[in-house]
């Protein structure tokens, strides 16, 4: 059985409102988002879900159909980089608090990997500055 949440999106500038329906499909485990006036290629009007959130191989993914004439999603977004364990703690200069360098792409430096997140070490580093 699916679970449904119904609400509204409101444009603060134009005051236009659109009904939104969010469905969690217990069978597939996917979350589908339908916004009034939008759809996908294979669903009837006002039933399509042009935004789908899925967990596959322990990876959160978002699928978008930005073109109603395409049967396949036009965009697939891998959300791995948004995982909490990908956060790089930075000092006031924007450098990694663990190694003092610019760490990129959500990759932990060797120092952070060796000790995991150490809030006390982070605080000591900030206090020393």
DSSP file (Angstrom, degrees, kcal/mol; ACC not computed):
  #  RESIDUE AA STRUCTURE BP1 BP2  ACC     N-H-->O    O-->H-N    N-H-->O    O-->H-N    TCO  KAPPA ALPHA  PHI   PSI    X-CA   Y-CA   Z-CA
    1    1 A X              0   0    0      0, 0.0    25,-0.2     0, 0.0     2,-0.2   0.000 360.0 360.0 360.0 134.5    0.0    0.0    0.0
    2    2 A X        -     0   0    0     23,-0.2     2,-0.4    24,-0.1    23,-0.2  -0.502 360.0-138.4 -84.1 153.6    1.3    3.4   -0.9
    3    3 A X  E     -A   24   0A   0     21,-2.2    21,-2.8    -2,-0.2     2,-0.4  -0.938  20.1-159.3-111.1 137.6    1.4    6.4    1.4
    4    4 A X  E     -A   23   0A   0     -2,-0.4     2,-0.4    19,-0.2    19,-0.2  -0.949  12.6-170.2-124.9 137.3    0.4    9.8    0.0
    5    5 A X  E     -A   22   0A   0     17,-2.7    17,-3.1    -2,-0.4     2,-0.4  -0.994  11.4-164.0-121.7 129.7    1.2   13.3    1.2
    6    6 A X  E     +A   21   0A   0     -2,-0.4     2,-0.2    15,-0.2    15,-0.2  -0.942  25.2 131.0-118.5 136.7   -0.7   16.2   -0.4
    7    7 A X  E     -A   20   0A   0     13,-2.6    13,-2.7    -2,-0.4     2,-0.4  -0.788  44.1 -94.2-156.6-161.2    0.4   19.9   -0.2
    8    8 A X  E     -A   19   0A   0     11,-0.3     2,-0.4    -2,-0.2    11,-0.2  -0.981  11.9-146.0-134.7 144.8    1.0   23.0   -2.2
    9    9 A X  E     -A   18   0A   0      9,-2.8     9,-2.2    -2,-0.4     2,-0.4  -0.921  23.5-161.2-100.9 136.5    4.0   24.8   -3.7
   10   10 A X  E     -A   17   0A   0     -2,-0.4     2,-0.7     7,-0.2     7,-0.2  -0.980  15.4-142.2-124.7 130.0    3.7   28.6   -3.6
   11   11 A X     >  -     0   0    0      5,-2.7     4,-2.3    -2,-0.4     5,-0.2  -0.801  12.1-155.7 -85.3 115.2    5.7   31.0   -5.7
   12   12 A X  T  4 S+     0   0    0     -2,-0.7    -1,-0.1     1,-0.2     0, 0.0   0.756  89.3  46.5 -67.1 -22.6    6.4   34.0   -3.3
   13   13 A X  T  4 S+     0   0    0      1,-0.1    -1,-0.2     3,-0.1    -2,-0.0   0.925 126.7  22.8 -83.8 -48.1    6.8   36.4   -6.2
   14   14 A X  T  4 S-     0   0    0      2,-0.1    -2,-0.2     0, 0.0     3,-0.1   0.588  92.7-133.0 -96.9 -11.5    3.7   35.6   -8.3
   15   15 A X     <  +     0   0    0     -4,-2.3     2,-0.2     1,-0.3    -3,-0.1   0.579  52.4 152.7  67.7  10.9    1.6   34.0   -5.5
   16   16 A X        -     0   0    0     -5,-0.2    -5,-2.7    -6,-0.1     2,-0.4  -0.513  29.6-155.6 -71.2 139.5    0.8   31.2   -7.9
   17   17 A X  E     -A   10   0A   0     -7,-0.2     2,-0.4    -2,-0.2    -7,-0.2  -0.921  10.4-170.0-118.5 143.5    0.0   27.9   -6.2
   18   18 A X  E     -A    9   0A   0     -9,-2.2    -9,-2.8    -2,-0.4     2,-0.2  -0.999  25.4-120.4-131.7 135.1    0.4   24.3   -7.5
   19   19 A X  E     -A    8   0A   0     -2,-0.4    17,-3.3   -11,-0.2     2,-0.4  -0.488  28.7-159.5 -71.4 142.2   -0.9   21.2   -5.8
   20   20 A X  E     -AB   7  35A   0    -13,-2.7   -13,-2.6    15,-0.2     2,-0.4  -0.980   9.1-167.5-126.7 137.0    1.8   18.6   -5.0
   21   21 A X  E     -AB   6  34A   0     13,-3.0    13,-3.1    -2,-0.4     2,-0.5  -0.992   3.6-168.8-124.6 125.3    1.3   14.9   -4.4
   22   22 A X  E     -AB   5  33A   0    -17,-3.1   -17,-2.7    -2,-0.4     2,-0.4  -0.961   8.3-169.0-114.7 127.4    4.2   12.9   -2.9
   23   23 A X  E     -AB   4  32A   0      9,-2.8     9,-2.7    -2,-0.5     2,-0.7  -0.960  16.2-158.2-122.9 131.5    3.8    9.1   -2.9
   24   24 A X  E     -AB   3  31A   0    -21,-2.8   -21,-2.2    -2,-0.4     2,-0.8  -0.936  18.6-149.4-103.1 113.9    5.9    6.5   -1.2
   25   25 A X     >  -     0   0    0      5,-2.6     4,-3.0    -2,-0.7     5,-0.4  -0.753   6.2-162.0 -88.3 111.2    5.3    3.2   -3.0
   26   26 A X  T  4 S+     0   0    0     -2,-0.8    -1,-0.2   -25,-0.2   -24,-0.1   0.791  88.3  53.7 -63.3 -28.1    5.7    0.3   -0.5
   27   27 A X  T  4 S+     0   0    0      1,-0.1    -1,-0.2    -3,-0.1    -2,-0.0   0.960 123.7  22.4 -72.8 -51.5    6.2   -2.2   -3.4
   28   28 A X  T  4 S-     0   0    0      2,-0.1    -2,-0.2    26,-0.0    -1,-0.1   0.707  94.4-133.5 -89.6 -21.0    9.1   -0.4   -5.2
   29   29 A X     <  +     0   0    0     -4,-3.0     2,-0.2     1,-0.3    26,-0.2   0.578  61.4 133.8  76.8   9.0   10.3    1.6   -2.2
   30   30 A X        -     0   0    0     -5,-0.4    -5,-2.6    24,-0.1     2,-0.5  -0.552  53.4-136.6 -90.9 156.3   10.5    4.7   -4.5
   31   31 A X  E     -BC  24  53A   0     22,-2.6    22,-3.1    -7,-0.2     2,-0.4  -0.969  21.3-166.2-110.7 122.8    9.2    8.2   -3.7
   32   32 A X  E     -BC  23  52A   0     -9,-2.7    -9,-2.8    -2,-0.5     2,-0.5  -0.892   4.4-156.7-109.9 139.5    7.4    9.8   -6.6
   33   33 A X  E     -BC  22  51A   0     18,-3.0    18,-1.1    -2,-0.4     2,-0.5  -0.966   8.0-173.2-120.4 123.2    6.6   13.5   -6.7
   34   34 A X  E     -B   21   0A   0    -13,-3.1   -13,-3.0    -2,-0.5     2,-0.4  -0.954   3.8-166.1-113.8 130.9    3.7   14.9   -8.9
   35   35 A X  E >   -B   20   0A   0     -2,-0.5     3,-2.3   -15,-0.2   -15,-0.2  -0.971  37.2 -98.8-116.0 131.6    3.2   18.6   -9.3
   36   36 A X  T 3  S+     0   0    0    -17,-3.3     3,-0.1    -2,-0.4   -16,-0.0  -0.183 110.3  20.5 -50.1 129.1   -0.2   19.8  -10.8
   37   37 A X  T 3  S+     0   0    0      1,-0.3     2,-0.3   -19,-0.0    -1,-0.3   0.408 110.2  90.1  91.1  -1.3    0.3   20.6  -14.5
   38   38 A X    <   +     0   0    0     -3,-2.3    -1,-0.3    10,-0.1     2,-0.3  -0.867  45.9 145.9-124.3 158.5    3.4   18.5  -14.9
   39   39 A X        -     0   0    0     -2,-0.3     2,-0.3    26,-0.2     6,-0.1  -0.893  37.0 -97.7-164.4-166.0    3.9   14.8  -15.8
   40   40 A X    >   -     0   0    0     -2,-0.3     3,-0.7     4,-0.2     8,-0.1  -0.793  39.9 -99.4-128.4 173.8    5.9   12.1  -17.5
   41   41 A X  T 3  S+     0   0    0     29,-0.7    30,-0.1    -2,-0.3    27,-0.1   0.815 114.3  41.1 -66.1 -35.2    5.7   10.4  -20.9
   42   42 A X  T 3  S+     0   0    0     29,-0.2     2,-0.3    28,-0.2    -1,-0.2   0.444 100.3  79.6-101.3   0.5    4.0    7.2  -19.9
   43   43 A X  S <  S-     0   0    0     -3,-0.7     5,-0.1     1,-0.1     3,-0.1  -0.735  80.8-104.2-108.6 156.8    1.4    8.4  -17.3
   44   44 A X    >>  -     0   0    0     -2,-0.3     3,-1.9     1,-0.2     4,-1.0  -0.272  57.8 -69.9 -69.3 162.4   -2.0   10.0  -17.8
   45   45 A X  T 34 S+     0   0    0      1,-0.3    -1,-0.2     2,-0.2    -6,-0.1  -0.266 121.3   9.5 -56.2 137.9   -2.5   13.7  -17.2
   46   46 A X  T 34 S+     0   0    0     -8,-0.3    -1,-0.3   -11,-0.1    -7,-0.1   0.671 118.2  76.6  61.5  21.9   -2.2   14.7  -13.5
   47   47 A X  T <4  +     0   0    0     -3,-1.9    -2,-0.2    -7,-0.1    -1,-0.1   0.504  67.1 104.6-124.4 -18.8   -1.0   11.2  -12.6
   48   48 A X     <  -     0   0    0     -4,-1.0     2,-0.5   -10,-0.2   -13,-0.2  -0.238  56.5-149.0 -69.4 153.7    2.6   11.4  -13.8
   49   49 A X        +     0   0    0    -15,-0.1   -15,-0.2     1,-0.1   -10,-0.1  -0.856  14.5 179.7-123.6  92.8    5.6   11.8  -11.4
   50   50 A X  S    S+     0   0    0     -2,-0.5    15,-2.3   -17,-0.3     2,-0.4   0.495  73.0  57.8 -76.3  -0.5    8.4   13.7  -13.2
   51   51 A X  E     +CD  33  64A   0    -18,-1.1   -18,-3.0    13,-0.2     2,-0.4  -0.990  65.6 175.3-129.7 123.2   10.5   13.4  -10.0
   52   52 A X  E     -CD  32  63A   0     11,-2.4    11,-3.2    -2,-0.4     2,-0.5  -0.995  15.4-157.9-130.5 133.0   11.4   10.0   -8.5
   53   53 A X  E     +CD  31  62A   0    -22,-3.1   -22,-2.6    -2,-0.4     2,-0.3  -0.936  21.5 175.7-110.2 131.8   13.7    9.4   -5.6
   54   54 A X  E     - D   0  61A   0      7,-2.8     7,-3.1    -2,-0.5     2,-0.5  -0.968  28.3-146.4-139.1 147.6   15.2    5.9   -5.4
   55   55 A X  E     + D   0  60A   0     -2,-0.3     2,-0.4     5,-0.2     5,-0.2  -0.975  31.1 164.0-114.8 116.7   17.7    4.0   -3.2
   56   56 A X  E >   - D   0  59A   0      3,-2.4     3,-1.5    -2,-0.5    -2,-0.1  -0.998  67.3  -4.5-138.9 131.1   19.6    1.4   -5.2
   57   57 A X  T 3  S-     0   0    0     -2,-0.4    -1,-0.1     1,-0.3     3,-0.1   0.874 129.4 -60.2  52.5  39.5   22.8   -0.4   -4.2
   58   58 A X  T 3  S+     0   0    0      1,-0.2     2,-0.5    -3,-0.1    -1,-0.3   0.724 113.4 122.0  61.6  25.0   22.8    1.8   -1.1
   59   59 A X  E <   -D   56   0A   0     -3,-1.5    -3,-2.4     2,-0.0     2,-0.4  -0.975  60.3-136.0-119.3 126.9   23.0    4.9   -3.3
   60   60 A X  E     -D   55   0A   0     -2,-0.5    19,-2.8    -5,-0.2     2,-0.3  -0.668  31.6-179.2 -78.0 130.8   20.3    7.6   -3.1
   61   61 A X  E     -DE  54  78A   0     -7,-3.1    -7,-2.8    -2,-0.4     2,-0.4  -0.967  20.7-152.8-134.0 148.0   19.4    8.7   -6.7
   62   62 A X  E     -DE  53  77A   0     15,-2.2    15,-3.1    -2,-0.3     2,-0.4  -0.988  10.5-161.7-120.7 129.7   17.0   11.3   -8.1
   63   63 A X  E     -DE  52  76A   0    -11,-3.2   -11,-2.4    -2,-0.4     2,-0.4  -0.934   8.5-168.4-111.6 133.5   15.5   10.8  -11.5
   64   64 A X  E     -DE  51  75A   0     11,-2.5    10,-1.9    -2,-0.4    11,-1.9  -0.962  18.9-160.3-124.7 138.9   14.0   13.8  -13.4
   65   65 A X        +     0   0    0    -15,-2.3   -26,-0.2    -2,-0.4     8,-0.1  -0.856  21.2 165.3-111.9  90.4   11.8   13.9  -16.5
   66   66 A X        +     0   0    0     -2,-0.6     2,-0.4     1,-0.2    -1,-0.1   0.515  69.4  54.8 -85.7  -4.0   12.3   17.5  -17.7
   67   67 A X    >   -     0   0    0      3,-0.1     3,-2.1     1,-0.1   -26,-0.2  -0.949  69.7-157.9-130.6 110.8   10.8   16.7  -21.1
   68   68 A X  T 3  S+     0   0    0     -2,-0.4    -1,-0.1     1,-0.3    -2,-0.0   0.668  91.5  64.0 -62.8 -15.9    7.4   15.1  -21.1
   69   69 A X  T 3  S+     0   0    0    -29,-0.0     2,-0.5    -3,-0.0    -1,-0.3   0.538  86.0  84.9 -87.1  -6.8    8.1   13.7  -24.6
   70   70 A X    <   -     0   0    0     -3,-2.1   -29,-0.7     1,-0.1   -28,-0.2  -0.836  61.3-160.3 -96.4 129.8   11.0   11.5  -23.4
   71   71 A X  S    S+     0   0    0     -2,-0.5     2,-0.2   -30,-0.1   -29,-0.2   0.845  78.6  60.8 -74.1 -33.3   10.1    8.1  -22.0
   72   72 A X  S    S-     0   0    0      1,-0.1    -2,-0.1   -31,-0.1   -31,-0.1  -0.614 104.3 -87.7 -92.6 154.6   13.4    7.8  -20.1
   73   73 A X        -     0   0    0     -2,-0.2    -8,-0.3     1,-0.1    -1,-0.1  -0.298  26.0-149.6 -59.8 142.0   14.6   10.3  -17.4
   74   74 A X  S    S+     0   0    0    -10,-1.9     2,-0.4     1,-0.2    -9,-0.2   0.699  82.5  31.6 -84.2 -20.9   16.4   13.3  -18.8
   75   75 A X  E     -E   64   0A   0    -11,-1.9   -11,-2.5     2,-0.0     2,-0.4  -1.000  58.4-171.6-139.8 138.7   18.5   13.6  -15.6
   76   76 A X  E     -E   63   0A   0     -2,-0.4     2,-0.6   -13,-0.2   -13,-0.2  -0.987  13.5-164.7-128.4 120.3   19.9   11.1  -13.1
   77   77 A X  E     -E   62   0A   0    -15,-3.1   -15,-2.2    -2,-0.4     2,-0.6  -0.925  10.5-150.8-113.7 119.8   21.5   12.6  -10.0
   78   78 A X  E     -E   61   0A   0     -2,-0.6     3,-0.5   -17,-0.2   -17,-0.2  -0.794   6.8-162.9 -85.6 120.8   23.7   10.5   -7.8
   79   79 A X    >   +     0   0    0    -19,-2.8     3,-2.1    -2,-0.6     4,-0.3   0.254  57.1 111.9 -91.6  11.8   23.3   12.0   -4.3
   80   80 A X  G >  S+     0   0    0      1,-0.3     3,-1.8   -20,-0.2    -1,-0.2   0.864  72.4  59.4 -54.0 -39.5   26.4   10.3   -2.8
   81   81 A X  G 3  S+     0   0    0     -3,-0.5    -1,-0.3     1,-0.3    -2,-0.1   0.627  98.9  59.4 -66.5 -12.8   28.2   13.6   -2.5
   82   82 A X  G <  S+     0   0    0     -3,-2.1    -1,-0.3     5,-0.0    -2,-0.2   0.418  76.5 121.4 -95.3   0.4   25.5   14.9   -0.2
   83   83 A X  S X  S-     0   0    0     -3,-1.8     3,-2.0    -4,-0.3     4,-0.3  -0.353  72.1-123.3 -64.1 145.2   26.0   12.1    2.4
   84   84 A X  G >  S+     0   0    0      1,-0.3     3,-1.5     2,-0.2    -1,-0.1   0.824 110.0  61.0 -59.6 -33.4   26.9   13.5    5.8
   85   85 A X  G 3  S+     0   0    0      1,-0.3    -1,-0.3     3,-0.0    23,-0.1   0.525  95.2  64.4 -75.0  -2.0   30.1   11.5    5.9
   86   86 A X  G <  S+     0   0    0     -3,-2.0    -1,-0.3    -6,-0.1    -2,-0.2   0.491  74.2 118.4 -93.4  -5.8   31.3   13.4    2.9
   87   87 A X    <   -     0   0    0     -3,-1.5     2,-0.6    -4,-0.3    -5,-0.0  -0.400  55.4-148.6 -65.3 134.4   31.3   16.8    4.7
   88   88 A X        -     0   0    0     -2,-0.1     2,-0.4    15,-0.1    -1,-0.1  -0.929  11.8-138.3-104.7 117.5   34.8   18.4    4.9
   89   89 A X        -     0   0    0     -2,-0.6     8,-2.3     1,-0.0     9,-0.4  -0.620  27.2-165.1 -76.8 130.6   35.2   20.4    8.0
   90   90 A X  B     -F   96   0B   0     -2,-0.4     6,-0.2     6,-0.3     2,-0.1  -0.863  15.1-131.9-122.2 151.3   37.0   23.7    7.2
   91   91 A X    >   -     0   0    0      4,-2.9     3,-1.9    -2,-0.3     6,-0.1  -0.215  49.9 -81.1 -85.6-174.6   38.8   26.4    9.2
   92   92 A X  T 3  S+     0   0    0      1,-0.3    -1,-0.1     2,-0.1    -2,-0.0   0.698 131.7  54.2 -65.7 -18.5   38.1   30.1    8.7
   93   93 A X  T 3  S-     0   0    0      2,-0.1    -1,-0.3     3,-0.0     3,-0.1   0.434 120.5-106.9 -91.9  -0.4   40.5   30.1    5.6
   94   94 A X  S <  S+     0   0    0     -3,-1.9     2,-0.2     1,-0.3    -2,-0.1   0.587  76.9 133.6  86.3  10.8   38.6   27.3    3.9
   95   95 A X        -     0   0    0      7,-0.1    -4,-2.9     1,-0.1    -1,-0.3  -0.651  67.9 -92.2 -93.5 152.5   41.2   24.7    4.6
   96   96 A X  B  >  -F   90   0B   0      5,-3.5     4,-2.1    -2,-0.2    -6,-0.3  -0.387  28.0-140.7 -60.0 132.3   40.5   21.2    5.9
   97   97 A X  T  4 S+     0   0    0     -8,-2.3    -1,-0.2     1,-0.2    -7,-0.1   0.630  98.2  51.8 -73.2 -10.8   40.8   21.2    9.7
   98   98 A X  T  4 S+     0   0    0     -9,-0.4    -1,-0.2     3,-0.1    -8,-0.1   0.872 128.6  11.4 -91.5 -42.6   42.5   17.8    9.6
   99   99 A X  T  4 S-     0   0    0      2,-0.2    -2,-0.2    12,-0.0     3,-0.1   0.541  91.0-125.3-115.8 -10.2   45.3   18.3    7.1
  100  100 A X  S  < S+     0   0    0     -4,-2.1     2,-0.2     1,-0.3    -3,-0.1   0.556  75.8 103.3  79.1   6.5   45.3   22.1    6.7
  101  101 A X  S    S-     0   0    0     -6,-0.1    -5,-3.5    -5,-0.1     2,-0.9  -0.601  85.4 -85.3-114.6 176.3   45.0   21.8    2.9
  102  102 A X        -     0   0    0     -7,-0.2     2,-0.3    -2,-0.2    -7,-0.1  -0.750  44.1-164.7 -83.5 107.9   42.2   22.3    0.4
  103  103 A X        -     0   0    0     -2,-0.9     2,-0.3     6,-0.0     3,-0.2  -0.763  13.0-160.8 -92.8 142.5   40.3   18.9    0.2
  104  104 A X    >   +     0   0    0     -2,-0.3     3,-2.1     1,-0.1    -2,-0.0  -0.769  51.5  20.6-125.3 164.0   38.0   18.6   -2.8
  105  105 A X  T 3  S-     0   0    0      1,-0.3    -1,-0.1    -2,-0.3     3,-0.1   0.711 116.8 -70.6  56.9  28.2   35.0   16.6   -4.1
  106  106 A X  T 3  S+     0   0    0      1,-0.2     2,-0.4    -3,-0.2    -1,-0.3   0.634  92.9 144.9  69.3  11.7   33.8   15.5   -0.7
  107  107 A X    <   -     0   0    0     -3,-2.1    -1,-0.2     1,-0.0     2,-0.2  -0.706  49.0-127.1 -86.6 131.3   36.8   13.1   -0.3
  108  108 A X        -     0   0    0     -2,-0.4   -20,-0.1    -3,-0.1    -4,-0.0  -0.521  23.4-121.6 -74.5 142.5   38.1   12.8    3.2
  109  109 A X     >  -     0   0    0     -2,-0.2     4,-2.4     1,-0.1     5,-0.2  -0.291  30.8-100.2 -75.1 169.2   41.9   13.4    3.6
  110  110 A X  H  > S+     0   0    0      1,-0.2     4,-2.4     2,-0.2     5,-0.2   0.881 122.8  54.4 -58.9 -39.6   44.1   10.7    5.0
  111  111 A X  H  > S+     0   0    0      1,-0.2     4,-1.5     2,-0.2    -1,-0.2   0.908 110.6  44.6 -63.2 -42.3   44.1   12.4    8.5
  112  112 A X  H  > S+     0   0    0      1,-0.2     4,-2.1     2,-0.2    -1,-0.2   0.897 113.5  50.8 -69.8 -39.3   40.3   12.4    8.6
  113  113 A X  H  < S+     0   0    0     -4,-2.4    -2,-0.2     1,-0.2    -1,-0.2   0.882 107.7  54.2 -64.4 -37.9   40.1    8.8    7.4
  114  114 A X  H  < S+     0   0    0     -4,-2.4    -1,-0.2    -5,-0.2    -2,-0.2   0.882 127.2  18.1 -65.5 -38.6   42.6    7.6   10.0
  115  115 A X  H  < S-     0   0    0     -4,-1.5    -1,-0.2     1,-0.2    -2,-0.2   0.454  97.1-138.4-113.6  -0.8   40.7    9.0   12.9
  116  116 A X     <  -     0   0    0     -4,-2.1     2,-0.4    -5,-0.2    -1,-0.2  -0.196  63.7 -21.7  65.4-171.0   37.2    9.6   11.6
  117  117 A X        -     0   0    0     -4,-0.1     2,-0.6     1,-0.1    -5,-0.0  -0.575  65.8-172.7 -72.6 123.5   35.5   12.8   12.6
  118  118 A X     >  -     0   0    0     -2,-0.4     4,-2.3     1,-0.2     5,-0.2  -0.877   8.9-174.2-121.6  96.1   37.1   14.1   15.8
  119  119 A X  H  > S+     0   0    0     -2,-0.6     4,-2.3     1,-0.2     5,-0.2   0.864  85.9  54.1 -59.9 -37.9   35.2   17.1   17.1
  120  120 A X  H  > S+     0   0    0      2,-0.2     4,-2.5     1,-0.2    -1,-0.2   0.908 108.9  48.1 -63.8 -41.3   37.8   17.7   19.8
  121  121 A X  H  > S+     0   0    0      1,-0.2     4,-2.4     2,-0.2    -1,-0.2   0.900 110.8  52.2 -64.8 -39.5   40.6   17.8   17.3
  122  122 A X  H  X S+     0   0    0     -4,-2.3     4,-2.0     1,-0.2    -2,-0.2   0.913 111.0  46.8 -61.8 -42.6   38.5   20.2   15.1
  123  123 A X  H  X S+     0   0    0     -4,-2.3     4,-2.4     2,-0.2    -2,-0.2   0.895 111.3  51.2 -68.1 -40.0   37.9   22.5   18.1
  124  124 A X  H  X S+     0   0    0     -4,-2.5     4,-1.9     2,-0.2    -2,-0.2   0.916 109.9  50.5 -62.1 -42.9   41.7   22.4   19.1
  125  125 A X  H  X S+     0   0    0     -4,-2.4     4,-0.8     1,-0.2    -1,-0.2   0.905 112.3  46.3 -62.5 -42.4   42.6   23.4   15.5
  126  126 A X  H  < S+     0   0    0     -4,-2.0     3,-0.4     1,-0.2    -1,-0.2   0.873 111.2  52.3 -69.1 -35.9   40.2   26.3   15.5
  127  127 A X  H  < S+     0   0    0     -4,-2.4    -1,-0.2     1,-0.2    -2,-0.2   0.829 104.8  56.7 -68.3 -31.7   41.4   27.5   18.9
  128  128 A X  H  <        0   0    0     -4,-1.9    -1,-0.2     1,-0.2    -2,-0.2   0.752 360.0 360.0 -71.0 -23.8   45.0   27.5   17.8
  129  129 A X     <        0   0    0     -4,-0.8    -1,-0.2    -3,-0.4    -2,-0.1   0.500 360.0 360.0 -71.5 360.0   44.2   29.8   14.9
